[in-house]
Amino acid sequence: MPYNRVTQLQSRMIIGMKQTLKSMNNGVISEIFIAKDVDQFITDKIIEEAKRFDIPYTLVDSKKQLGKACNIDVDASVVAIKHG
Protein backbone atom coordinates (compact mmCIF):
# COMPACT_ATOMS: atom_id res chain seq x y z
CA MET A 1 0.00 0.00 0.00
CA PRO A 2 1.40 3.43 -0.93
CA TYR A 3 0.76 4.91 2.54
CA ASN A 4 3.08 2.33 4.11
CA ARG A 5 5.80 3.23 1.61
CA VAL A 6 5.50 6.91 2.54
CA THR A 7 5.75 6.07 6.24
CA GLN A 8 8.86 3.93 5.65
CA LEU A 9 10.63 6.74 3.75
CA GLN A 10 9.97 9.60 6.18
CA SER A 11 13.60 10.67 6.36
CA ARG A 12 13.54 11.36 2.59
CA MET A 13 10.13 13.09 2.39
CA ILE A 14 9.22 16.45 0.94
CA ILE A 15 5.67 17.54 1.71
CA GLY A 16 3.57 19.97 -0.31
CA MET A 17 3.17 21.17 -3.88
CA LYS A 18 5.60 24.12 -3.87
CA GLN A 19 8.45 22.20 -2.26
CA THR A 20 7.82 19.21 -4.53
CA LEU A 21 7.90 21.34 -7.70
CA LYS A 22 11.08 23.07 -6.54
CA SER A 23 12.75 19.76 -5.74
CA MET A 24 11.68 18.25 -9.06
CA ASN A 25 13.37 21.14 -10.86
CA ASN A 26 16.50 20.50 -8.80
CA GLY A 27 16.52 16.82 -9.82
CA VAL A 28 16.40 15.32 -6.34
CA ILE A 29 13.08 13.44 -6.48
CA SER A 30 12.75 9.69 -7.09
CA GLU A 31 8.97 9.31 -6.77
CA ILE A 32 5.81 11.24 -5.92
CA PHE A 33 2.53 10.47 -4.15
CA ILE A 34 -0.49 12.62 -5.06
CA ALA A 35 -3.84 12.61 -3.24
CA LYS A 36 -6.83 12.17 -5.56
CA ASP A 37 -9.07 14.40 -3.44
CA VAL A 38 -7.19 17.67 -4.08
CA ASP A 39 -7.95 20.38 -6.62
CA GLN A 40 -7.56 19.20 -10.19
CA PHE A 41 -5.14 22.09 -10.79
CA ILE A 42 -2.69 20.63 -8.26
CA THR A 43 -2.99 17.11 -9.61
CA ASP A 44 -2.55 18.24 -13.21
CA LYS A 45 0.46 20.44 -12.44
CA ILE A 46 2.32 17.77 -10.47
CA ILE A 47 1.57 15.03 -13.00
CA GLU A 48 2.63 17.27 -15.89
CA GLU A 49 5.97 18.02 -14.22
CA ALA A 50 6.48 14.40 -13.16
CA LYS A 51 6.08 13.30 -16.77
CA ARG A 52 8.42 16.03 -17.96
CA PHE A 53 11.15 14.88 -15.56
CA ASP A 54 10.27 11.17 -15.98
CA ILE A 55 9.50 10.75 -12.27
CA PRO A 56 7.12 7.92 -11.32
CA TYR A 57 4.02 8.97 -9.41
CA THR A 58 1.24 7.21 -7.53
CA LEU A 59 -2.27 8.51 -6.94
CA VAL A 60 -3.60 7.80 -3.45
CA ASP A 61 -7.19 8.10 -2.27
CA SER A 62 -6.97 10.61 0.56
CA LYS A 63 -4.98 13.72 1.48
CA LYS A 64 -5.96 13.10 5.09
CA GLN A 65 -4.45 9.58 5.01
CA LEU A 66 -1.38 10.88 3.16
CA GLY A 67 -0.83 13.45 5.90
CA LYS A 68 -1.27 10.75 8.52
CA ALA A 69 1.32 8.58 6.73
CA CYS A 70 3.72 11.53 6.96
CA ASN A 71 3.08 11.81 10.71
CA ILE A 72 1.73 15.35 10.39
CA ASP A 73 -1.50 16.68 11.86
CA VAL A 74 -2.74 18.24 8.62
CA ASP A 75 -3.67 16.93 5.19
CA ALA A 76 -0.94 16.43 2.58
CA SER A 77 -1.85 16.92 -1.07
CA VAL A 78 1.55 15.88 -2.44
CA VAL A 79 4.51 14.01 -0.98
CA ALA A 80 7.76 13.54 -2.84
CA ILE A 81 10.56 11.14 -1.97
CA LYS A 82 14.15 12.26 -2.46
CA HIS A 83 16.73 9.97 -4.05
CA GLY A 84 18.32 7.67 -1.52
C-alpha positions as CSV (number, residue, x, y, z in Angstrom):
1,M,0.0,0.0,0.0
2,P,1.4,3.4,-0.9
3,Y,0.8,4.9,2.5
4,N,3.1,2.3,4.1
5,R,5.8,3.2,1.6
6,V,5.5,6.9,2.5
7,T,5.7,6.1,6.2
8,Q,8.9,3.9,5.7
9,L,10.6,6.7,3.8
10,Q,10.0,9.6,6.2
11,S,13.6,10.7,6.4
12,R,13.5,11.4,2.6
13,M,10.1,13.1,2.4
14,I,9.2,16.5,0.9
15,I,5.7,17.5,1.7
16,G,3.6,20.0,-0.3
17,M,3.2,21.2,-3.9
18,K,5.6,24.1,-3.9
19,Q,8.4,22.2,-2.3
20,T,7.8,19.2,-4.5
21,L,7.9,21.3,-7.7
22,K,11.1,23.1,-6.5
23,S,12.8,19.8,-5.7
24,M,11.7,18.2,-9.1
25,N,13.4,21.1,-10.9
26,N,16.5,20.5,-8.8
27,G,16.5,16.8,-9.8
28,V,16.4,15.3,-6.3
29,I,13.1,13.4,-6.5
30,S,12.7,9.7,-7.1
31,E,9.0,9.3,-6.8
32,I,5.8,11.2,-5.9
33,F,2.5,10.5,-4.1
34,I,-0.5,12.6,-5.1
35,A,-3.8,12.6,-3.2
36,K,-6.8,12.2,-5.6
37,D,-9.1,14.4,-3.4
38,V,-7.2,17.7,-4.1
39,D,-8.0,20.4,-6.6
40,Q,-7.6,19.2,-10.2
41,F,-5.1,22.1,-10.8
42,I,-2.7,20.6,-8.3
43,T,-3.0,17.1,-9.6
44,D,-2.6,18.2,-13.2
45,K,0.5,20.4,-12.4
46,I,2.3,17.8,-10.5
47,I,1.6,15.0,-13.0
48,E,2.6,17.3,-15.9
49,E,6.0,18.0,-14.2
50,A,6.5,14.4,-13.2
51,K,6.1,13.3,-16.8
52,R,8.4,16.0,-18.0
53,F,11.2,14.9,-15.6
54,D,10.3,11.2,-16.0
55,I,9.5,10.8,-12.3
56,P,7.1,7.9,-11.3
57,Y,4.0,9.0,-9.4
58,T,1.2,7.2,-7.5
59,L,-2.3,8.5,-6.9
60,V,-3.6,7.8,-3.5
61,D,-7.2,8.1,-2.3
62,S,-7.0,10.6,0.6
63,K,-5.0,13.7,1.5
64,K,-6.0,13.1,5.1
65,Q,-4.5,9.6,5.0
66,L,-1.4,10.9,3.2
67,G,-0.8,13.5,5.9
68,K,-1.3,10.8,8.5
69,A,1.3,8.6,6.7
70,C,3.7,11.5,7.0
71,N,3.1,11.8,10.7
72,I,1.7,15.3,10.4
73,D,-1.5,16.7,11.9
74,V,-2.7,18.2,8.6
75,D,-3.7,16.9,5.2
76,A,-0.9,16.4,2.6
77,S,-1.8,16.9,-1.1
78,V,1.5,15.9,-2.4
79,V,4.5,14.0,-1.0
80,A,7.8,13.5,-2.8
81,I,10.6,11.1,-2.0
82,K,14.2,12.3,-2.5
83,H,16.7,10.0,-4.0
84,G,18.3,7.7,-1.5
